[in-house]
Amino acid sequence: MPYTYIIYSRTIDRFYIGSTSDDINERVRKHNSKHKGYTARANDWTIVHVETFNTIQQARLRERQIKSWKSRAMIERLCNFKNS
């Protein structure tokens, strides 16, 4: 099942928005493993928001929509996020 997801790293105080058709827990495990790319900067990524879709195309459209907001405040509202 395809997903759009938002993960958060307390270490770098950043969100990452992505989409996948893989198992969501496996995808987060990959973000926390050694690799190159944006999420390689930390290894404490946790899921803070997930939406499911019927197709990967729908999930990618939603990912792009959220990224187009360019607003941390809107992302925090979407996730009901409180950094404590």
Phi and psi in radians as a Rosetta constraint file:
Dihedral C 1 N 2 CA 2 C 2 CIRCULARHARMONIC -1.296 0.35
Dihedral N 2 CA 2 C 2 N 3 CIRCULARHARMONIC 2.559 0.35
Dihedral C 2 N 3 CA 3 C 3 CIRCULARHARMONIC -2.336 0.35
Dihedral N 3 CA 3 C 3 N 4 CIRCULARHARMONIC 2.626 0.35
Dihedral C 3 N 4 CA 4 C 4 CIRCULARHARMONIC -1.929 0.35
Dihedral N 4 CA 4 C 4 N 5 CIRCULARHARMONIC 2.348 0.35
Dihedral C 4 N 5 CA 5 C 5 CIRCULARHARMONIC -2.417 0.35
Dihedral N 5 CA 5 C 5 N 6 CIRCULARHARMONIC 2.738 0.35
Dihedral C 5 N 6 CA 6 C 6 CIRCULARHARMONIC -2.212 0.35
Dihedral N 6 CA 6 C 6 N 7 CIRCULARHARMONIC 2.236 0.35
Dihedral C 6 N 7 CA 7 C 7 CIRCULARHARMONIC -2.059 0.35
Dihedral N 7 CA 7 C 7 N 8 CIRCULARHARMONIC 2.753 0.35
Dihedral C 7 N 8 CA 8 C 8 CIRCULARHARMONIC -2.332 0.35
Dihedral N 8 CA 8 C 8 N 9 CIRCULARHARMONIC 2.450 0.35
Dihedral C 8 N 9 CA 9 C 9 CIRCULARHARMONIC -2.005 0.35
Dihedral N 9 CA 9 C 9 N 10 CIRCULARHARMONIC 2.088 0.35
Dihedral C 9 N 10 CA 10 C 10 CIRCULARHARMONIC -1.197 0.35
Dihedral N 10 CA 10 C 10 N 11 CIRCULARHARMONIC -0.605 0.35
Dihedral C 10 N 11 CA 11 C 11 CIRCULARHARMONIC -0.983 0.35
Dihedral N 11 CA 11 C 11 N 12 CIRCULARHARMONIC -0.837 0.35
Dihedral C 11 N 12 CA 12 C 12 CIRCULARHARMONIC -1.842 0.35
Dihedral N 12 CA 12 C 12 N 13 CIRCULARHARMONIC 0.038 0.35
Dihedral C 12 N 13 CA 13 C 13 CIRCULARHARMONIC 0.889 0.35
Dihedral N 13 CA 13 C 13 N 14 CIRCULARHARMONIC 0.927 0.35
Dihedral C 13 N 14 CA 14 C 14 CIRCULARHARMONIC -2.382 0.35
Dihedral N 14 CA 14 C 14 N 15 CIRCULARHARMONIC 2.683 0.35
Dihedral C 14 N 15 CA 15 C 15 CIRCULARHARMONIC -1.814 0.35
Dihedral N 15 CA 15 C 15 N 16 CIRCULARHARMONIC 2.680 0.35
Dihedral C 15 N 16 CA 16 C 16 CIRCULARHARMONIC -2.316 0.35
Dihedral N 16 CA 16 C 16 N 17 CIRCULARHARMONIC 2.300 0.35
Dihedral C 16 N 17 CA 17 C 17 CIRCULARHARMONIC -1.928 0.35
Dihedral N 17 CA 17 C 17 N 18 CIRCULARHARMONIC 2.273 0.35
Dihedral C 17 N 18 CA 18 C 18 CIRCULARHARMONIC -2.595 0.35
Dihedral N 18 CA 18 C 18 N 19 CIRCULARHARMONIC 3.066 0.35
Dihedral C 18 N 19 CA 19 C 19 CIRCULARHARMONIC -2.451 0.35
Dihedral N 19 CA 19 C 19 N 20 CIRCULARHARMONIC 2.655 0.35
Dihedral C 19 N 20 CA 20 C 20 CIRCULARHARMONIC -2.771 0.35
Dihedral N 20 CA 20 C 20 N 21 CIRCULARHARMONIC 2.738 0.35
Dihedral C 20 N 21 CA 21 C 21 CIRCULARHARMONIC -1.901 0.35
Dihedral N 21 CA 21 C 21 N 22 CIRCULARHARMONIC 0.030 0.35
Dihedral C 21 N 22 CA 22 C 22 CIRCULARHARMONIC -1.347 0.35
Dihedral N 22 CA 22 C 22 N 23 CIRCULARHARMONIC 2.985 0.35
Dihedral C 22 N 23 CA 23 C 23 CIRCULARHARMONIC -1.038 0.35
Dihedral N 23 CA 23 C 23 N 24 CIRCULARHARMONIC 2.268 0.35
Dihedral C 23 N 24 CA 24 C 24 CIRCULARHARMONIC -1.097 0.35
Dihedral N 24 CA 24 C 24 N 25 CIRCULARHARMONIC -0.664 0.35
Dihedral C 24 N 25 CA 25 C 25 CIRCULARHARMONIC -1.194 0.35
Dihedral N 25 CA 25 C 25 N 26 CIRCULARHARMONIC -0.642 0.35
Dihedral C 25 N 26 CA 26 C 26 CIRCULARHARMONIC -1.155 0.35
Dihedral N 26 CA 26 C 26 N 27 CIRCULARHARMONIC -0.668 0.35
Dihedral C 26 N 27 CA 27 C 27 CIRCULARHARMONIC -1.120 0.35
Dihedral N 27 CA 27 C 27 N 28 CIRCULARHARMONIC -0.734 0.35
Dihedral C 27 N 28 CA 28 C 28 CIRCULARHARMONIC -1.156 0.35
Dihedral N 28 CA 28 C 28 N 29 CIRCULARHARMONIC -0.675 0.35
Dihedral C 28 N 29 CA 29 C 29 CIRCULARHARMONIC -1.009 0.35
Dihedral N 29 CA 29 C 29 N 30 CIRCULARHARMONIC -0.718 0.35
Dihedral C 29 N 30 CA 30 C 30 CIRCULARHARMONIC -1.136 0.35
Dihedral N 30 CA 30 C 30 N 31 CIRCULARHARMONIC -0.674 0.35
Dihedral C 30 N 31 CA 31 C 31 CIRCULARHARMONIC -1.087 0.35
Dihedral N 31 CA 31 C 31 N 32 CIRCULARHARMONIC -0.557 0.35
Dihedral C 31 N 32 CA 32 C 32 CIRCULARHARMONIC -1.544 0.35
Dihedral N 32 CA 32 C 32 N 33 CIRCULARHARMONIC -0.011 0.35
Dihedral C 32 N 33 CA 33 C 33 CIRCULARHARMONIC -1.686 0.35
Dihedral N 33 CA 33 C 33 N 34 CIRCULARHARMONIC 2.988 0.35
Dihedral C 33 N 34 CA 34 C 34 CIRCULARHARMONIC -1.168 0.35
Dihedral N 34 CA 34 C 34 N 35 CIRCULARHARMONIC 2.178 0.35
Dihedral C 34 N 35 CA 35 C 35 CIRCULARHARMONIC -2.920 0.35
Dihedral N 35 CA 35 C 35 N 36 CIRCULARHARMONIC 3.117 0.35
Dihedral C 35 N 36 CA 36 C 36 CIRCULARHARMONIC -1.781 0.35
Dihedral N 36 CA 36 C 36 N 37 CIRCULARHARMONIC 2.732 0.35
Dihedral C 36 N 37 CA 37 C 37 CIRCULARHARMONIC 2.117 0.35
Dihedral N 37 CA 37 C 37 N 38 CIRCULARHARMONIC -3.136 0.35
Dihedral C 37 N 38 CA 38 C 38 CIRCULARHARMONIC -1.011 0.35
Dihedral N 38 CA 38 C 38 N 39 CIRCULARHARMONIC -0.801 0.35
Dihedral C 38 N 39 CA 39 C 39 CIRCULARHARMONIC -1.334 0.35
Dihedral N 39 CA 39 C 39 N 40 CIRCULARHARMONIC -0.093 0.35
Dihedral C 39 N 40 CA 40 C 40 CIRCULARHARMONIC -1.220 0.35
Dihedral N 40 CA 40 C 40 N 41 CIRCULARHARMONIC -0.241 0.35
Dihedral C 40 N 41 CA 41 C 41 CIRCULARHARMONIC -1.192 0.35
Dihedral N 41 CA 41 C 41 N 42 CIRCULARHARMONIC -0.276 0.35
Dihedral C 41 N 42 CA 42 C 42 CIRCULARHARMONIC -2.579 0.35
Dihedral N 42 CA 42 C 42 N 43 CIRCULARHARMONIC 2.859 0.35
Dihedral C 42 N 43 CA 43 C 43 CIRCULARHARMONIC -2.307 0.35
Dihedral N 43 CA 43 C 43 N 44 CIRCULARHARMONIC 0.491 0.35
Dihedral C 43 N 44 CA 44 C 44 CIRCULARHARMONIC -2.129 0.35
Dihedral N 44 CA 44 C 44 N 45 CIRCULARHARMONIC 0.570 0.35
Dihedral C 44 N 45 CA 45 C 45 CIRCULARHARMONIC -1.176 0.35
Dihedral N 45 CA 45 C 45 N 46 CIRCULARHARMONIC 2.325 0.35
Dihedral C 45 N 46 CA 46 C 46 CIRCULARHARMONIC -2.264 0.35
Dihedral N 46 CA 46 C 46 N 47 CIRCULARHARMONIC 2.601 0.35
Dihedral C 46 N 47 CA 47 C 47 CIRCULARHARMONIC -1.285 0.35
Dihedral N 47 CA 47 C 47 N 48 CIRCULARHARMONIC 2.252 0.35
Dihedral C 47 N 48 CA 48 C 48 CIRCULARHARMONIC -2.065 0.35
Dihedral N 48 CA 48 C 48 N 49 CIRCULARHARMONIC -0.208 0.35
Dihedral C 48 N 49 CA 49 C 49 CIRCULARHARMONIC -2.825 0.35
Dihedral N 49 CA 49 C 49 N 50 CIRCULARHARMONIC 2.400 0.35
Dihedral C 49 N 50 CA 50 C 50 CIRCULARHARMONIC -2.456 0.35
Dihedral N 50 CA 50 C 50 N 51 CIRCULARHARMONIC 2.395 0.35
Dihedral C 50 N 51 CA 51 C 51 CIRCULARHARMONIC -2.219 0.35
Dihedral N 51 CA 51 C 51 N 52 CIRCULARHARMONIC 2.435 0.35
Dihedral C 51 N 52 CA 52 C 52 CIRCULARHARMONIC -1.822 0.35
Dihedral N 52 CA 52 C 52 N 53 CIRCULARHARMONIC 2.636 0.35
Dihedral C 52 N 53 CA 53 C 53 CIRCULARHARMONIC -2.424 0.35
Dihedral N 53 CA 53 C 53 N 54 CIRCULARHARMONIC 2.894 0.35
Dihedral C 53 N 54 CA 54 C 54 CIRCULARHARMONIC -1.418 0.35
Dihedral N 54 CA 54 C 54 N 55 CIRCULARHARMONIC -0.530 0.35
Dihedral C 54 N 55 CA 55 C 55 CIRCULARHARMONIC -2.331 0.35
Dihedral N 55 CA 55 C 55 N 56 CIRCULARHARMONIC 2.716 0.35
Dihedral C 55 N 56 CA 56 C 56 CIRCULARHARMONIC -1.147 0.35
Dihedral N 56 CA 56 C 56 N 57 CIRCULARHARMONIC -0.527 0.35
Dihedral C 56 N 57 CA 57 C 57 CIRCULARHARMONIC -1.093 0.35
Dihedral N 57 CA 57 C 57 N 58 CIRCULARHARMONIC -0.725 0.35
Dihedral C 57 N 58 CA 58 C 58 CIRCULARHARMONIC -1.127 0.35
Dihedral N 58 CA 58 C 58 N 59 CIRCULARHARMONIC -0.715 0.35
Dihedral C 58 N 59 CA 59 C 59 CIRCULARHARMONIC -1.109 0.35
Dihedral N 59 CA 59 C 59 N 60 CIRCULARHARMONIC -0.731 0.35
Dihedral C 59 N 60 CA 60 C 60 CIRCULARHARMONIC -1.182 0.35
Dihedral N 60 CA 60 C 60 N 61 CIRCULARHARMONIC -0.640 0.35
Dihedral C 60 N 61 CA 61 C 61 CIRCULARHARMONIC -1.067 0.35
Dihedral N 61 CA 61 C 61 N 62 CIRCULARHARMONIC -0.765 0.35
Dihedral C 61 N 62 CA 62 C 62 CIRCULARHARMONIC -1.144 0.35
Dihedral N 62 CA 62 C 62 N 63 CIRCULARHARMONIC -0.705 0.35
Dihedral C 62 N 63 CA 63 C 63 CIRCULARHARMONIC -0.993 0.35
Dihedral N 63 CA 63 C 63 N 64 CIRCULARHARMONIC -0.847 0.35
Dihedral C 63 N 64 CA 64 C 64 CIRCULARHARMONIC -1.109 0.35
Dihedral N 64 CA 64 C 64 N 65 CIRCULARHARMONIC -0.646 0.35
Dihedral C 64 N 65 CA 65 C 65 CIRCULARHARMONIC -1.086 0.35
Dihedral N 65 CA 65 C 65 N 66 CIRCULARHARMONIC -0.839 0.35
Dihedral C 65 N 66 CA 66 C 66 CIRCULARHARMONIC -1.098 0.35
Dihedral N 66 CA 66 C 66 N 67 CIRCULARHARMONIC -0.768 0.35
Dihedral C 66 N 67 CA 67 C 67 CIRCULARHARMONIC -1.096 0.35
Dihedral N 67 CA 67 C 67 N 68 CIRCULARHARMONIC -0.550 0.35
Dihedral C 67 N 68 CA 68 C 68 CIRCULARHARMONIC -1.213 0.35
Dihedral N 68 CA 68 C 68 N 69 CIRCULARHARMONIC -0.329 0.35
Dihedral C 68 N 69 CA 69 C 69 CIRCULARHARMONIC -1.096 0.35
Dihedral N 69 CA 69 C 69 N 70 CIRCULARHARMONIC -0.615 0.35
Dihedral C 69 N 70 CA 70 C 70 CIRCULARHARMONIC 0.856 0.35
Dihedral N 70 CA 70 C 70 N 71 CIRCULARHARMONIC 0.706 0.35
Dihedral C 70 N 71 CA 71 C 71 CIRCULARHARMONIC -2.414 0.35
Dihedral N 71 CA 71 C 71 N 72 CIRCULARHARMONIC 1.957 0.35
Dihedral C 71 N 72 CA 72 C 72 CIRCULARHARMONIC -1.077 0.35
Dihedral N 72 CA 72 C 72 N 73 CIRCULARHARMONIC -0.675 0.35
Dihedral C 72 N 73 CA 73 C 73 CIRCULARHARMONIC -1.064 0.35
Dihedral N 73 CA 73 C 73 N 74 CIRCULARHARMONIC -0.736 0.35
Dihedral C 73 N 74 CA 74 C 74 CIRCULARHARMONIC -1.168 0.35
Dihedral N 74 CA 74 C 74 N 75 CIRCULARHARMONIC -0.678 0.35
Dihedral C 74 N 75 CA 75 C 75 CIRCULARHARMONIC -1.137 0.35
Dihedral N 75 CA 75 C 75 N 76 CIRCULARHARMONIC -0.753 0.35
Dihedral C 75 N 76 CA 76 C 76 CIRCULARHARMONIC -1.084 0.35
Dihedral N 76 CA 76 C 76 N 77 CIRCULARHARMONIC -0.686 0.35
Dihedral C 76 N 77 CA 77 C 77 CIRCULARHARMONIC -1.119 0.35
Dihedral N 77 CA 77 C 77 N 78 CIRCULARHARMONIC -0.774 0.35
Dihedral C 77 N 78 CA 78 C 78 CIRCULARHARMONIC -1.014 0.35
Dihedral N 78 CA 78 C 78 N 79 CIRCULARHARMONIC -0.696 0.35
Dihedral C 78 N 79 CA 79 C 79 CIRCULARHARMONIC -1.544 0.35
Dihedral N 79 CA 79 C 79 N 80 CIRCULARHARMONIC -0.055 0.35
Dihedral C 79 N 80 CA 80 C 80 CIRCULARHARMONIC 0.871 0.35
Dihedral N 80 CA 80 C 80 N 81 CIRCULARHARMONIC 0.821 0.35
Dihedral C 80 N 81 CA 81 C 81 CIRCULARHARMONIC -1.548 0.35
Dihedral N 81 CA 81 C 81 N 82 CIRCULARHARMONIC 2.296 0.35
Dihedral C 81 N 82 CA 82 C 82 CIRCULARHARMONIC -2.318 0.35
Dihedral N 82 CA 82 C 82 N 83 CIRCULARHARMONIC 2.044 0.35
Dihedral C 82 N 83 CA 83 C 83 CIRCULARHARMONIC -1.515 0.35
Dihedral N 83 CA 83 C 83 N 84 CIRCULARHARMONIC 1.797 0.35
